[in-house]
Amino acid sequence: FARFTDYSTDGWTPRFGAILLLPDGPPRWIPLGSEEALESWLAVLDQRLDYRAAQMQGIEDAAVPVLKLKPALRQLHDQFWKPVADILPRGVHTICLSPDAGLNFVSFATLLDENDRFVAEEFALCAYTASGRDLLLDPATTPLDAAPWNIFALDTFAEPTVAPEVPAAPFQQQLTDAIADLAPLAGAKRESDILRALLPPESHIYEGPKATELQLRAITPSPAVLHLITHGFFLGGDAPAAADRRLQDFDDDPLPLYRSGLVLHGAKAGLGKPGIDANADDILFASDLAALPLDGTRLVTLSSCQSALGDTLAAEGVLGLRRGIAVAGARNFLLTLWPVSDATTPDFMQRFYTIARETDHPAQAAWQTQREALADIDRNDPEALETAVLTVGPFVLCQRQGLTPPRAVTPPSRRLPGSNTPWL
């Protein structure tokens, strides 16, 4: 996908287009919708998902958005995917999407066509990549379960200390506001216990006081899988307009790499504490992830809210946690586009890792888990539709390797809660 300025229109309209690469023939250019339409429908989607999340948490006074979720999923489909789908040859089962600008924040699996079918149902495999150049890397040859995994679970926080009464810099205050009220994840223990049954020999689970940045930095050699069950945050702020985002020198302007982050056990204890080592404060920014030894890592999973967010850069993807993981060398990373529930995410992860170990194909595992969870949802039941999209829609698997075809998957034997679809 590509964001461009349409100079043939009054006001020079920012729009999107797709460059379709097929096994045979030249690339094809496909005009898509405008940036204004994308941002408007993404706002509708976010508002409706926030409302549904509030309902699931028992918040009765949450404001009810005017529009429901289905129109947003349908409009995003019709303006940003249907023009591509209409000219795909019959029999295509594998697609790879390289989004640009705001399209990085679309969950294509959940988009609905005119027959109320999810895009996830149309293909056996969909992978995301930040750039076509990532496809030039050879697929990893070491099986996913042939080396140890490392799991970090934020099931407790260290007790916060009292910070001195000094005015905080604006960025520090914004960071404090984002972290101060976070609570330990109630579902972290359940998720780590589910993963425990799937771990290869010599794997490690770090919980409680052991789930620290120092422990994470000390991991050697590279684990086959690094799974972080934690809180994520996105600070937002005064990012430049999309039209002004260009390649830049991050030594001179590093802020975009510090808007997104994760927290571990001691994050709240160190807030405002003078002299704390930035490499041991248990707050992980993109630059911290970039410094991890992940050259041999097949998969990094950030089981946290909004871990796929960040500032978009023209033709360069998202400046956030996903960029940090890519710089560190990991081949695949599973991230989230919106808040996730620690009540339902462990179930998603169980099915995801079961398929990943069986197929040795993380991208297929993520897509297949979404397909199964969405396939039998009643699309005419707004609550069921919104709950399913909220709980399984945010996951995006980005990869840095060449495409490999999907593999056979053993049919599931149980059902994902809230879905009519079986799962394991």
C-alpha positions, 0 to 999 in steps of 0.5 A: 500500500502507498499513501500519496497526494492526489494533485488532480483534486482541489486541495491536493487530497491525501489518498491511498493506493495499492501496488499488487504483485502477482507471481506473473505479470507486471505490478498493478496500481489500484486506487483506494480511498482517501486518508480522511475516510480512513481516519474517520472510519478508524475513529468510529471503530475505536469508539465502538470497541472502547464502548464494548470493552467498557460493557464487558468490564461492567461500566454501565455509564459508558457513552454509546457511540452513534454508529455500530461496528459493522458499518465501519468494518464494511466501509474500511473493506469497501474502500481499502480492500475490495478494489484489490480483492476484485482483481485477485486471480481465483485460487489465491490462498496466501497474501502479504500486506505491506501497509503505509501510514494509517493502514498500519492500524487496520485489522484486515482480518476483521473487515466485512464484505457485502456478504458479511464474510470476514477477510480472514475467511477468504484466505488460508494465510495473511502475513504483514511486513513493514517493507517489501525488502523484508521478504528478501530474507531467507526463512529461518531453518531452525524449528520454533520448538528446537530452542528454549523459549522465555516468558515474562509475566507481569503478575505483580508490581514492585511497590512504588516509592515516593518521588521528590516534590520537583516539577517533572518535565512534560515527557516525564509527566506524560509517562508517569500519568500513563503508568501510575495507575496500572495494576498487575495483570489478573490473567498473566498467571493463567497465560503463563501456565497455559504456555508452560505446557507448550514450552520446549526443554530448558525454557524459562518463565520469569514472574513476579520480581524476576520479570525485570528489564535486567533479566530480559537484557541478560538473556543469552543466547537468543531464545526461539520465542520471547513472550512478554505478558505485560502492559503496553502504552502509547503516549501519543503527543504532537506527532507531525502531520502524515504529509510531513513524516519523512525519513529522519535522523533519530539521533537528532529527533529520537522522540518517536521511538519513545512514545510506545513502551512496555512495563515490567515489575519495577516500572512504578517503583522507579517513577520519578526516582533520581539517578535510576539507570535507564537500562534497569528501570523496567520501562521498555521503549522501542530503543530498549527492545532494539538493544536486545539480543534477538538475532536468532529469535523466531518470534516475539509476542507482545501480549499487551495493549496497543503494542502495534501503535506508534508514529507512521513514517512515509514508506517506512512503517511504524516507529514504535515497538515493532520497529525496535523488535525488527532492529533487534533481529527477530524474524516474526512479531505478534502485536496488538492494535487496540486494548486486549482482555487478559481474560480472553487473551490466554485462550487466543495464545493457547490456540496460536502457539498450538498451531505455531508449533504444529506448522512451524509457521507463526504468521499462519498460526495468527491468521488461522486462530483469527479465522476460527474465532470469527468464522461462525460469529452471528454478524447480525448480532452487534454484541457478538460481532463486537465482542469477537472483533474486540477480543481476536481482531487486534492481533497482527503478525509482522514478519521479516522473511520470505513467504512460505505456503500454509501447512495442514492444521489439525482441526480444533477440539474446543471452542473459543469463549464467545464464539461458535467456532471450535478451538484447542 
